[in-house]
Amino acid sequence: MPTLPPIPDRSPQSVLESPPRAPEAWWVLRTKPRQEKKLVRWLGKAALPYYLPLRRRVRNWRGRRIKSEEPLLAGYVFMRGDEGQSARAFSSGAVVERLPVKSAATLYSELRALDTLCSLQRELRELPGVIEGREVELLAGPMKGLRGIVTQSRTSFVVRLEILGRVLEVALDPAEVEPL
């Protein structure tokens, strides 16, 4: 299979510089599995603004180092446009659904934070939704039904994406951190 050329993570380059004005809005498009780049290529050809946070990966395969870029949040592409433009994205064949955005300001803030994290070119990994300080309920075992707070020490910076219910972690150098 031929290697496709790299895709830009956003179009146009200024898409994250200011929040959208009505009737435009940010839309969260959930894609079919492994169809994020297909959707982004389609949105680019249709001249529809988008943002796809990417992370760089280096893997060893048969003694060779393979570099690639893959979506940071598998299954999601963020599109900016009006209702009609977002509905057009379904004709790409890669979109499963549009997720409702409860707070446009929160989503915009989270997208800017994601952009900053991606620009650091550090390893980012997604954590399970259960992190330190979060209240949880046990669903199985002899303590089923008990509630408590998760405690665990980490030497990393954790970013919560409330809109998608996702948690990202980036390793920190202790010299970069100052207690408040």
ZIFENKA-V224357 format. One record per pair of residues at least 12 apart in sequence whose ideal C-beta (glycine too) atoms are under 7 Angstrom apart, sorted by the first residue. I is the first residue (numbers start at 1). J is the second residue. Records with the same first field share a line. If there is no record, write none. Layout:
I: J + J
This chain:
6: 69
7: 37 + 40 + 41
9: 51 + 52 + 53 + 54
10: 50 + 51
11: 44 + 49 + 50
12: 49
15: 49 + 51 + 80
16: 51 + 111 + 112 + 115
19: 104 + 108
20: 80
23: 82
24: 80 + 81 + 82
25: 101 + 104
26: 78 + 80 + 101 + 104 + 107 + 108
27: 79 + 81 + 86 + 98
28: 76 + 78 + 98 + 99 + 101 + 163
29: 77 + 79 + 89 + 95 + 98
30: 75 + 76 + 96 + 97 + 99
31: 75 + 77 + 94 + 95 + 96
32: 94 + 96
33: 75
35: 94
36: 52 + 71 + 77
38: 94
39: 77 + 92 + 94 + 95
40: 52 + 77
42: 92 + 94
43: 79 + 89
46: 88
48: 79 + 81 + 85
49: 79 + 80 + 81
50: 77 + 78 + 79
51: 78 + 111
52: 71 + 77
53: 71 + 72 + 73 + 114 + 118
54: 69 + 70 + 71 + 72 + 118
55: 70 + 72 + 118 + 124
56: 69 + 121
57: 70
72: 114 + 118 + 124
73: 164 + 166
76: 164
78: 111
86: 98
101: 163
106: 162 + 163
107: 163
110: 161 + 163
113: 159
117: 159 + 168 + 170
122: 170 + 171
123: 171
124: 168 + 170
125: 169
126: 166 + 167 + 168
127: 167 + 169
129: 165 + 167
130: 150
131: 150 + 158 + 167
132: 150 + 151 + 152 + 154
133: 149 + 150
134: 150
135: 147 + 149
136: 148 + 150
155: 172
156: 169 + 170 + 171 + 172
157: 170 + 172
